[in-house]
Amino acid sequence: MAFSPVRPWLASASADRTVRRWDVDRGRERQSLEAHPNAVRCVAFSREGRWLASGSSDNTVGDWSLLTTDSLRPTGGISAS
């Protein structure tokens, strides 16, 4: 899990291959992405809160734009590390 440094958001990684973005103030899930072919092991926000990175047990990394408040937009898909 990771907290956004600038918004009341939490991102979580999951063994079911999803990345979830949560609204901490409202206590509810805002977005769920099936982001990787295998379990997602880690997530991290950029310092300015504009990007979210995810890492999987299959050695792939995803990067996601958070420039809008309602969706995660893939920036380049998933790539092998």
CORMOVEN-V730701 format. One line per field, one symbol per residue. psi: psi as a letter, one per 30 degrees, with the letter a starting at -180 (. if undefined). burial: + if it has 16 or more other C-alpha atoms within 10 Angstrom, else -. A space follows every 50 residues. Layout:
psi = ???
burial = ???
This chain:
psi = lkkkfflhlkkklkfgglkkkkjeefhlkekkkjflfakkfllklleggf lkkkklfgglkkkkkhflfflkkkfgaklk.
burial = --++----++++++--++++++-+-----++---++-++++++++---++ ++++++---+++++++-----+++---+---
